[in-house]
Amino acid sequence: MSNRRKFIQHSMTAIGATLASTSLAKAASSITERKSKIEVKQQDIILFQGDSITDHGRDRKITSPNNLQAMGNGYAMLAAGTILNQFAEKNLKIYNRGISGNKIPQLEERWQSDCIDLKPTILSILIGVNDYWHKKNGDYKGSVKTYKDNYNRLLDTTLNKLPNVKLIIGEPFAVKDVQYVDNSWFPEFSSYQSAARDLAKEYAAVFIPYQDVFDRAESRANGAYWTTDGVHTTMAGANLMAEAWLNTIK
Amino acid sequence: MSNRRKFIQHSMTAIGATLASTSLAKAASSITERKSKIEVKQQDIILFQGDSITDHGRDRKITSPNNLQAMGNGYAMLAAGTILNQFAEKNLKIYNRGISGNKIPQLEERWQSDCIDLKPTILSILIGVNDYWHKKNGDYKGSVKTYKDNYNRLLDTTLNKLPNVKLIIGEPFAVKDVQYVDNSWFPEFSSYQSAARDLAKEYAAVFIPYQDVFDRAESRANGAYWTTDGVHTTMAGANLMAEAWLNTIK
């Protein structure tokens, strides 16, 4: 169990107690802060991690931060550009290390070089659609239990090595009745979404309910307006995601 | 002289008169509207025109609207994505037809197919940096008079064929002390900026003072943060431009 998980559990106990020391009160307020917006601070290093939705055609040969080609064409680039404009005086570094086709196991394999070594202070992860989809297609044996257990382990590793990192966990999403996504995805896919939500709670991460974001957007335009194939975003869909992402910071 | 120029001149006379008919009062209010924000309406067709700053690596083979690759990676794509998200229910069509290296004469040559035929209802033009720069480099003979006269003719043609189009004219800009841009650009380049501003006034276009936008941004981060070479935008710079562009619509 990571320090933060222990810390959080201790703190929650403390909140329940009638006598809370000053440091525990501070801890409690820290937890509240994690659940509300994340404040962007001077020198912050922001890392976007995930699969193709995050990757979105980025040039993987470019490893430097704040580079347009290295950020791809999806929500990560849109959010990054807005942050770099809005917080221009904060000397931020922003990276995208999403890789198309990734599931939790691939993140684990490359976590040291593609996360820990970059020393992010704000870490945004969106992973899970392939963990379900590849299993459905018969290309992968992992279950929702594998997803949750391994995601758990990944977050433990992260917090052990980067104890002060602020976490943002995105809900994997699928837009029904667009190309690849139909009723057969549910309810099994929903269990992956619940797992991501539970982990966000457990690790006091900010959670982005992307499924809800896309569901609500369908009252304004149909699913194909927001995603090209049920999973990947159009220009409007990437903007919708970036908007939700930007709502997690201040 | 285009109908709108005549119309505007008549209207301005009418505003000065003590007795204004209802239709002229309406005309006056129409002029005021053009000088304030442009309302995005159902079925609007929005066209971004210009040079490399607008083009920004777009896939020119894709001619369909609302396509990510066809919108490039610059301010036009960022503004388009935001509009498509924000006004999802309006069934908009958005095109980018900026072409790298273009000056006013190249816009004129391709105006029928790359503007008139698309029937834009909102037309955004950003042109002029090459009209100055190529002259400075000895690759082009046109002067600021050529720029203004030909821009005038282009706008006349546009309004004759698309009398109801709403115009947005961007100020050509250059960020000093970044790569290509130094003191030698001024004051001559400023005369191109004044010409664009004068034309915006003459044609009741919304004017975007990009030079001022970039100048003010330098209080937050240096010029190289916003442009790669003094002329083309970084991720932050493109976001800055998109923000200014989006401020022209409602």
Boltz contact constraints between the chains, C-beta under 6 A:
constraints:
  - contact:
      token1: [A, 68]
      token2: [B, 73]
      max_distance: 6.0
  - contact:
      token1: [A, 68]
      token2: [B, 235]
      max_distance: 6.0
  - contact:
      token1: [A, 73]
      token2: [B, 68]
      max_distance: 6.0
  - contact:
      token1: [A, 81]
      token2: [B, 235]
      max_distance: 6.0
  - contact:
      token1: [A, 81]
      token2: [B, 239]
      max_distance: 6.0
  - contact:
      token1: [A, 82]
      token2: [B, 239]
      max_distance: 6.0
  - contact:
      token1: [A, 84]
      token2: [B, 235]
      max_distance: 6.0
  - contact:
      token1: [A, 84]
      token2: [B, 236]
      max_distance: 6.0
  - contact:
      token1: [A, 85]
      token2: [B, 236]
      max_distance: 6.0
  - contact:
      token1: [A, 85]
      token2: [B, 239]
      max_distance: 6.0
  - contact:
      token1: [A, 85]
      token2: [B, 240]
      max_distance: 6.0
  - contact:
      token1: [A, 88]
      token2: [B, 220]
      max_distance: 6.0
  - contact:
      token1: [A, 88]
      token2: [B, 221]
      max_distance: 6.0
  - contact:
      token1: [A, 89]
      token2: [B, 220]
      max_distance: 6.0
  - contact:
      token1: [A, 220]
      token2: [B, 88]
      max_distance: 6.0
  - contact:
      token1: [A, 220]
      token2: [B, 89]
      max_distance: 6.0
  - contact:
      token1: [A, 221]
      token2: [B, 88]
      max_distance: 6.0
  - contact:
      token1: [A, 235]
      token2: [B, 68]
      max_distance: 6.0
  - contact:
      token1: [A, 235]
      token2: [B, 81]
      max_distance: 6.0
  - contact:
      token1: [A, 235]
      token2: [B, 84]
      max_distance: 6.0
  - contact:
      token1: [A, 236]
      token2: [B, 84]
      max_distance: 6.0
  - contact:
      token1: [A, 236]
      token2: [B, 85]
      max_distance: 6.0
  - contact:
      token1: [A, 239]
      token2: [B, 81]
      max_distance: 6.0
  - contact:
      token1: [A, 239]
      token2: [B, 82]
      max_distance: 6.0
  - contact:
      token1: [A, 239]
      token2: [B, 85]
      max_distance: 6.0
  - contact:
      token1: [A, 240]
      token2: [B, 85]
      max_distance: 6.0
